Amino acid sequence: MNSHLSRRRFLEAAVATAAWSRGGFAASGPGSAPPVKLGSLSPRGSRRILYVSDPSSIARRHLPDPVSEQDLRKWVDTLASSRVDLFIQEAYTQGWTTYWRSPRFDYDARPQHRRFLPLLDQGKQPLGILLDQCRRRRMTFLAGLRVNDNHGHVSIRQGVGAGAGFLVNNPQWQIRETPPGPYYALSTPFDFTFDPVREYLYSVTVELVDRFDVDGLELCFRDHFYFPPGKGPERKGLMTGLVKRIRRMLDKKGNERNKKLLLGARVFQTLEECDTMGLDVPAWIAEELIDYISPADTMYCEPNLPLEAFSRLTRSGPCLLYPGLLPWSSIRMRRRLGGQPITLDQQRALAMNMYGAGADGIFFYNHFVPLSWAPFYPHMLRGLAETREPRDLTRGNRHYVFEPVWAGCLGFGVDKTATGAVKADKMVLKRGTPGSEGKYRFRVCEHIGRSRGASLLFRAYHAVDADRFQVRVNGTPVPDSRLRRRSDERRSDLKAIVDPNSTSSSGLPPVPDLPGPFSTFWFDLTEPPAQFGDNWLEVTLTHGDPDQTRDILIDEVEVFVTA
């Protein structure tokens, strides 16, 4: 797997995007389709908010033990009152069924799923109850499937093994060779090169649709592998064949029921990463195999993401685009802030950039993970409705946070995700180079001149008081009289261990360290020089303290916009 190539292509797309920004355009990669003009596309369809409930988090952290039918119906009512349009309950993971039981497949053996056994023993399927209540509340309901879940290490620690018998009893179909990185060893992924592996997943989809009158299915691709490392691009046709087969099955069942059955797919952040992992997203969209596509990281939100690469594809047909809004801005701040989720101001800013790049709505995933922070559920869900319509987002403040998303993570290699892509954008000013300068792209899909005011903040690690800088935005200098700085900004450092199962299993430090001491700079941001879409922060070290030797790192930029 050529991880550096993946990241290089990602950055090239970003640079190409910025090159179009003076006219408000964004280039989206190769192809004959015209570039997407940021801010020119209005959301399509009537569904704006998708909510994904993963196999275990709601069961473990929200529902009581044991679970009653009324508890499940109340859970759906809570989502409906938060104006969710489409609810996805993930019902298959690690070869197990969740929220339903079948004589053909193993039911999830983990302790959190035992709370459903009293209902199941009464002949009541929790999945069916959720479905029925969604119908009563006029919400679309999909059953979700984790195509290759990566939580085997957790269930092993719980004493129930890595997954269903089909998974653990067929090591010949598992991917054993992995790149360096201890996180890869935390799961036992299937190799979808093998016919029996694809057949097994397909058989689960058939039974789900046969037994439950669902509105469709969602395939979740968020895992470490589907094919051996480096083989994804050449074997992606096998996965496309499986998706095509599921599409045909849904069309057949839909015709029998006189309704359209949906097929959605959650995929990785960029088309390059999808291709690396063996997911031919352009083909799925062009052949109308899927009804919506949801690109996202597994845990973190990146406001600089060039989502127009996806909207360029989806706008050529009926496939809708629902980018994922996740609970944290980066692994660094997730852990240094003790798992505190993003604020509503950050949520509005992220949604502004998603809609600006052509999103038709937003899906919320892992929203339930940071439940130890007030205001807790159900109140925490009420913020979902703020992202329903682009026009409503400017009624509240917006806080754009640009951070090195995976910087400090060692699990998949330094600063890498499971796809092998390095995601740690930064600007480095070399002390040994006179006049060293750097550039940092930041995307703001709004006209800040229409707000009450805006400011830009950045942190310069290893900068000291004697260092002097020239700062520009899109080539326009920021006068020294407007540039403010301080070296005593307080940043929370709770040293909280997040995801203790993963960190203890891999032996990695639970808290990525900050790069060192820093100075904070900020100034009022006006339009111009700021512009709708992609902007450049440019910094030059005009005088460096001769007693300092460490280069200056700038990898945290924030834009505050007041409604």
C-alpha positions in Angstrom: 0.0 0.0 0.0 1.7 3.2 -1.2 0.7 5.5 1.7 2.9 8.4 0.7 1.3 8.4 -2.8 -2.2 8.5 -1.3 -1.3 11.6 0.8 0.5 13.2 -2.1 -2.5 12.9 -4.3 -4.7 14.3 -1.5 -2.4 17.4 -1.1 -2.3 17.8 -4.9 -6.0 17.9 -5.0 -6.0 20.5 -2.2 -3.5 22.7 -4.1 -5.6 22.4 -7.3 -8.6 23.4 -5.3 -6.9 26.5 -4.1 -5.8 27.4 -7.6 -9.5 27.7 -8.6 -10.5 29.6 -5.5 -10.2 33.2 -6.8 -13.2 32.4 -9.0 -14.8 30.3 -6.3 -14.1 27.1 -8.2 -12.6 23.8 -7.0 -10.9 21.3 -9.1 -11.8 17.7 -8.2 -9.3 15.5 -10.0 -9.1 13.9 -13.4 -12.0 13.5 -15.7 -14.1 15.5 -18.2 -16.7 16.8 -15.8 -16.4 20.6 -15.1 -15.0 21.7 -11.8 -17.4 22.4 -8.9 -18.0 26.0 -8.0 -18.0 26.1 -4.2 -21.2 27.5 -2.9 -23.1 26.9 -6.2 -24.9 23.7 -5.3 -28.1 23.5 -3.3 -29.0 20.3 -1.3 -31.2 17.8 -3.2 -33.9 15.6 -1.8 -35.8 15.9 1.5 -33.5 14.0 3.9 -30.9 16.2 5.6 -29.9 14.4 8.8 -28.8 10.8 8.9 -28.0 9.2 12.3 -26.0 6.0 12.6 -26.3 3.8 15.7 -23.3 1.5 15.8 -23.6 -2.1 17.0 -22.8 -1.5 20.6 -22.4 2.1 21.8 -26.1 2.9 22.3 -26.7 -0.5 23.7 -23.8 -0.1 26.2 -24.1 3.5 27.1 -27.7 4.6 26.6 -30.1 1.7 26.7 -30.8 0.0 30.1 -30.2 -3.6 31.0 -32.4 -5.4 30.3 -33.9 -3.5 27.4 -37.7 -3.3 27.0 -39.8 -2.7 23.9 -40.7 0.7 25.3 -37.0 1.6 25.8 -36.5 1.0 22.0 -39.5 3.0 21.0 -38.5 5.9 23.2 -35.0 5.9 21.7 -36.6 6.3 18.2 -38.9 9.0 19.5 -35.9 10.9 20.8 -34.2 10.8 17.4 -37.5 11.9 15.7 -37.8 14.9 18.0 -34.2 15.8 17.1 -35.4 16.0 13.4 -33.5 12.9 12.2 -34.7 11.9 8.7 -33.0 8.6 8.2 -32.0 6.2 11.1 -29.5 3.5 10.5 -29.1 0.7 13.1 -26.0 -1.3 12.3 -27.1 -4.9 12.5 -24.1 -7.0 11.5 -20.5 -6.9 12.8 -17.6 -9.3 13.1 -19.8 -11.9 11.5 -22.4 -11.6 14.3 -25.9 -10.3 14.0 -26.9 -7.5 16.4 -30.4 -6.3 17.4 -31.8 -9.4 15.7 -31.3 -13.2 16.0 -31.3 -15.8 13.3 -30.8 -19.6 13.2 -28.5 -19.2 10.3 -26.0 -16.8 11.9 -24.3 -16.3 15.2 -25.8 -13.7 17.5 -23.3 -11.2 19.0 -21.7 -12.8 22.0 -20.5 -9.6 23.7 -21.9 -8.8 27.2 -23.6 -5.6 26.0 -25.8 -7.5 23.6 -27.1 -9.9 26.3 -29.5 -7.1 27.5 -31.6 -7.9 24.4 -32.0 -11.6 25.2 -35.2 -11.3 27.2 -36.9 -9.6 24.2 -35.5 -12.1 21.8 -36.6 -15.0 24.0 -40.1 -13.5 23.8 -39.9 -13.7 20.0 -39.5 -9.9 19.7 -36.7 -8.7 17.4 -35.3 -5.4 18.6 -34.5 -4.4 15.0 -38.2 -5.0 14.1 -39.3 -2.8 17.0 -37.0 0.0 15.9 -38.3 -0.3 12.3 -41.9 -0.2 13.4 -41.4 2.9 15.5 -39.5 4.6 12.7 -42.6 4.0 10.5 -44.8 5.6 13.1 -42.6 8.6 13.3 -42.2 8.8 9.5 -38.4 8.2 9.6 -36.6 6.2 6.9 -35.0 3.1 8.5 -32.0 1.2 7.1 -30.1 -1.8 8.5 -26.4 -1.3 8.5 -23.6 -3.8 8.0 -20.0 -3.4 9.0 -18.3 -5.0 6.0 -15.1 -5.9 7.9 -15.2 -4.6 11.5 -12.0 -3.9 13.3 -13.0 -4.5 17.0 -11.9 -8.1 17.4 -9.4 -7.1 20.1 -12.2 -5.7 22.2 -14.3 -8.9 22.1 -11.3 -11.0 22.8 -10.7 -9.0 25.9 -14.3 -9.6 26.8 -13.7 -13.3 26.6 -15.9 -14.1 23.6 -13.4 -14.3 20.8 -12.8 -12.2 17.7 -16.2 -12.8 16.1 -18.6 -15.3 14.8 -17.6 -18.9 14.1 -17.5 -18.3 10.4 -14.8 -15.7 11.0 -12.6 -17.4 13.6 -12.9 -20.9 12.1 -11.6 -19.9 8.7 -8.2 -18.4 9.2 -7.4 -19.3 5.5 -9.7 -16.4 4.5 -8.2 -13.8 6.8 -5.7 -11.2 6.0 -2.5 -11.9 8.0 0.2 -9.8 6.3 0.0 -6.1 7.3 2.2 -3.0 7.1 4.2 -2.0 10.1 2.0 -0.6 12.9 0.5 -2.3 16.0 -3.1 -1.2 15.4 -3.2 -3.4 12.3 -2.8 -6.4 14.6 -6.0 -5.5 16.6 -8.4 -7.1 14.1 -8.8 -10.2 12.0 -10.2 -8.9 8.7 -11.6 -11.1 6.0 -10.0 -11.1 2.5 -12.9 -10.4 0.1 -10.8 -11.9 -2.7 -12.4 -15.2 -1.7 -15.9 -16.2 -3.0 -17.1 -17.7 0.4 -16.4 -14.4 2.2 -18.4 -12.3 -0.3 -21.1 -15.0 -0.3 -21.4 -14.9 3.5 -22.0 -11.1 3.6 -24.4 -11.3 0.7 -26.4 -14.0 2.5 -26.7 -11.8 5.6 -28.1 -8.9 3.4 -30.7 -11.3 1.9 -31.9 -12.5 5.2 -32.2 -9.0 6.6 -34.3 -7.9 3.7 -36.4 -11.1 3.7 -37.2 -10.9 7.4 -37.6 -7.2 7.9 -39.5 -4.6 5.8 -36.5 -2.2 5.9 -36.3 0.8 3.7 -32.8 -0.4 2.6 -29.3 -1.2 3.7 -26.1 0.6 4.4 -22.6 -0.9 3.8 -20.1 0.5 6.2 -16.5 0.6 4.9 -14.4 1.9 7.8 -12.0 -0.9 8.4 -8.3 -1.7 8.1 -8.5 -3.9 5.0 -10.8 -5.7 2.5 -8.0 -7.0 0.4 -4.3 -7.7 1.2 -2.1 -4.6 1.3 -1.4 -3.2 -2.1 -4.0 -5.4 -3.8 -7.1 -3.2 -3.4 -6.8 -1.3 -6.8 -6.4 -4.5 -8.8 -9.2 -6.4 -7.0 -11.8 -3.6 -6.6 -13.9 -5.2 -9.3 -14.7 -8.1 -6.8 -16.1 -5.6 -4.3 -18.0 -3.8 -7.0 -19.5 -7.2 -8.0 -20.7 -7.7 -4.5 -22.2 -4.2 -4.3 -23.9 -4.9 -7.7 -25.3 -8.1 -6.5 -26.8 -6.5 -3.4 -28.2 -3.7 -5.6 -30.0 -6.3 -7.8 -31.4 -8.1 -4.8 -32.8 -4.8 -3.3 -34.3 -3.9 -6.7 -36.0 -7.3 -6.9 -37.3 -7.1 -3.3 -38.4 -3.5 -3.8 -40.4 -4.4 -6.9 -42.2 -7.1 -4.9 -43.0 -4.6 -2.2 -43.8 -1.8 -4.7 -41.2 0.6 -3.3 -37.6 1.7 -3.8 -35.1 0.1 -1.4 -32.1 2.2 -0.7 -28.5 1.2 -0.7 -26.0 3.6 1.0 -22.2 3.3 1.5 -20.0 4.9 4.1 -16.4 5.2 2.8 -13.1 6.8 3.4 -12.4 10.5 3.2 -10.9 10.7 -0.3 -11.4 8.9 -3.5 -7.7 8.0 -3.5 -8.0 6.2 -0.2 -11.1 4.4 -1.3 -9.3 3.2 -4.4 -6.3 2.1 -2.3 -8.7 0.0 -0.1 -10.4 -1.6 -3.2 -13.6 0.5 -3.2 -14.4 1.8 -6.7 -16.7 4.6 -5.6 -16.8 6.3 -9.1 -18.1 3.1 -10.6 -20.7 2.6 -7.9 -22.0 6.1 -8.5 -21.8 6.0 -12.3 -23.6 2.7 -12.5 -26.2 3.9 -10.0 -25.5 1.0 -7.6 -25.8 3.2 -4.5 -28.3 5.9 -3.6 -26.0 7.9 -1.3 -22.3 8.0 -0.5 -21.0 9.1 2.9 -17.3 9.9 3.0 -15.8 10.4 6.5 -12.9 9.6 8.8 -13.6 7.1 11.6 -13.4 9.6 14.4 -12.3 13.1 13.3 -13.7 16.0 11.2 -11.5 17.8 8.7 -12.9 21.1 7.4 -10.3 21.3 4.7 -11.5 18.1 3.1 -12.1 18.6 -0.7 -15.5 17.0 -0.7 -16.2 18.5 -4.2 -14.3 15.5 -5.5 -17.4 13.5 -4.5 -20.0 16.0 -5.4 -18.5 16.2 -8.9 -19.5 12.6 -9.2 -22.8 12.6 -7.4 -24.2 15.6 -9.3 -23.9 13.6 -12.5 -26.8 11.4 -11.4 -29.2 10.6 -8.6 -26.7 9.5 -5.9 -26.8 11.9 -2.9 -23.8 13.1 -0.9 -23.9 12.9 3.0 -20.5 13.7 4.5 -19.9 12.5 8.0 -19.8 14.9 11.0 -17.8 13.2 13.8 -17.2 14.2 17.4 -13.6 15.4 17.4 -11.3 17.7 15.5 -8.1 15.6 15.8 -6.6 12.8 17.8 -4.3 15.3 19.5 -7.2 17.4 20.9 -9.4 14.4 21.5 -6.9 13.2 24.0 -5.6 16.4 25.4 -9.1 17.7 26.1 -10.1 14.4 27.7 -12.5 13.4 25.0 -14.5 16.6 25.0 -16.6 16.7 21.8 -16.6 19.5 19.3 -18.9 22.5 20.1 -22.0 23.6 18.3 -20.0 26.5 16.9 -17.6 24.0 15.4 -20.4 21.8 14.1 -22.0 24.8 12.3 -18.6 25.6 10.6 -18.1 22.0 9.5 -21.6 21.9 8.0 -21.0 25.2 6.2 -18.0 23.7 4.4 -19.9 20.5 3.7 -22.9 22.3 2.1 -20.5 24.7 0.4 -18.9 21.7 -1.4 -22.2 20.2 -2.5 -23.5 18.1 0.3 -27.1 17.1 0.2 -27.2 16.5 4.0 -25.0 15.3 6.8 -24.7 12.0 8.6 -23.8 11.8 12.3 -21.6 8.9 13.3 -19.9 8.2 16.7 -22.0 11.1 18.0 -22.7 8.9 21.1 -19.1 8.1 21.9 -18.3 11.2 24.1 -21.3 10.7 26.3 -19.4 11.4 29.5 -19.5 15.1 28.6 -22.6 17.2 29.5 -25.2 18.0 28.3 -25.5 14.2 27.8 -28.4 12.4 25.9 -31.1 13.2 25.0 -30.2 17.0 25.2 -27.0 16.5 23.2 -29.0 15.2 20.3 -30.9 18.5 19.9 -28.0 20.1 18.3 -28.4 17.9 15.2 -31.3 20.0 13.9 -28.9 23.1 13.6 -27.4 21.5 10.5 -30.6 20.9 8.6 -30.5 23.8 6.2 -27.5 25.8 5.0 -29.4 29.1 5.4 -29.9 28.5 9.1 -26.2 27.9 10.0 -25.3 31.6 9.9 -27.8 32.3 12.8 -25.2 31.0 15.2 -21.5 31.6 15.6 -19.1 29.4 13.6 -15.7 28.1 14.7 -13.5 26.6 12.0 -10.7 24.4 13.6 -7.9 23.2 11.3 -5.6 20.7 13.0 -3.3 17.9 12.0 -6.0 15.2 12.2 -3.8 12.1 12.9 -0.6 13.8 14.1 1.0 11.9 17.0 -0.7 8.6 16.2 1.7 5.7 15.9 -0.7 2.9 15.5 -0.6 2.7 11.7 2.8 4.4 11.3 3.7 7.9 12.2 0.7 10.3 11.6 -1.1 7.7 9.4 -4.6 6.4 9.3 -5.6 2.7 8.5 -5.6 3.6 4.8 -1.9 4.5 5.0 -2.5 8.1 4.2 -0.5 10.6 6.3 -2.9 13.2 7.7 -0.9 15.8 9.6 -1.0 19.1 7.5 1.6 21.6 8.7 3.8 24.6 7.9 7.4 24.5 9.0 9.7 27.5 9.2 13.4 26.6 9.1 15.5 28.5 11.5 18.6 27.8 9.4 17.0 29.3 6.3 16.9 33.2 6.2 13.4 34.4 5.4 12.0 30.9 5.7 8.3 30.9 4.8 5.4 28.5 4.6 1.7 28.3 3.5 -1.3 26.7 5.1 -4.6 26.2 3.3 -7.8 26.9 5.2 -11.3 26.6 3.8 -14.2 28.8 4.9 -17.3 28.4 2.7 -19.0 31.7 3.7 -18.7 35.4 3.1 -17.3 36.5 6.5 -17.9 40.2 5.4 -21.6 39.5 6.0 -21.0 38.6 9.6 -20.5 40.8 12.7 -16.8 40.0 12.6 -14.2 37.3 12.3 -10.7 36.6 13.5 -7.9 34.1 12.7 -5.7 32.4 15.2 -2.7 30.2 14.7 -0.2 28.6 17.1 3.5 28.6 16.4 5.3 25.8 18.2 8.9 26.6 19.4 8.4 30.3 18.5 9.8 32.6 21.2 9.3 36.3 22.0 12.4 37.4 20.1 11.2 35.8 16.8 9.6 38.2 14.3 7.2 37.3 11.6 5.4 38.7 8.5 1.9 37.3 8.1 -0.2 37.4 4.9 -3.7 36.1 3.9 -4.0 35.3 0.2 -0.9 37.4 -0.5 -2.1 40.5 1.4 0.1 41.4 4.4 -1.4 41.7 7.8 -0.1 44.9 9.3 2.1 44.5 12.4 -0.3 46.8 14.3 -3.2 44.2 13.8 -1.1 41.1 14.6 -1.4 40.2 18.3 0.6 37.5 20.1 1.0 35.9 23.5 2.9 33.0 24.9 0.7 32.1 27.9 -2.4 30.7 26.2 -3.9 27.9 28.4 -4.6 24.6 26.7 -6.3 21.8 28.6 -4.1 18.8 29.2 -6.2 16.3 31.1 -3.9 13.3 30.2 -7.1 11.2 29.8 -6.7 7.8 28.3 -9.0 7.4 25.4 -9.9 4.0 23.9 -8.0 2.1 26.6 -8.5 -1.2 24.8 -6.7 -0.2 21.7 -3.8 1.6 23.5 -3.2 -1.1 26.1 -3.4 -3.8 23.5 -0.9 -2.1 21.2 1.4 -0.8 24.0 1.3 2.8 22.6 1.2 5.9 24.7 -2.5 7.0 25.1 -1.9 10.7 24.8 0.0 12.2 21.8 2.3 14.9 23.1 2.0 18.4 21.9 5.1 19.4 19.8 6.3 21.7 22.6 5.9 25.3 23.9 4.2 27.7 21.6 3.2 31.3 20.9 -0.4 32.2 19.9 -1.0 34.8 17.2 -4.3 36.3 16.1 -5.8 39.1 14.1 -9.1 40.4 12.7 -10.0 38.7 9.5 -11.7 40.7 6.9 -13.1 40.1 3.4 -11.1 40.9 1.4 -8.4 39.5 1.6 -10.3 36.5 2.9 -12.7 35.0 0.3 -15.4 32.4 0.1 -13.8 28.9 -0.1 -10.1 28.2 0.0 -7.7 30.7 1.5 -3.9 30.7 2.3 -2.3 31.7 5.5 1.3 32.6 4.7 4.0 33.2 7.3 7.6 34.3 6.9 10.2 34.2 9.7 11.8 37.6 9.2 14.1 37.4 12.3 14.9 34.4 14.4 16.3 34.3 17.9 19.9 33.2 17.4 19.8 31.2 20.6 17.0 28.9 19.4 17.6 25.8 17.2 14.3 24.1 16.8 12.3 24.8 13.6 8.9 26.5 14.0 5.9 24.4 13.5 2.4 25.8 12.6 -0.2 23.1 12.4 -3.2 24.6 14.3 -5.3 27.4 12.7 -8.7 28.6 13.8 -11.2 31.0 12.4 -13.9 32.5 14.6 -17.0 34.0 12.9 -19.6 35.9 14.9 -23.2 35.7 13.7 
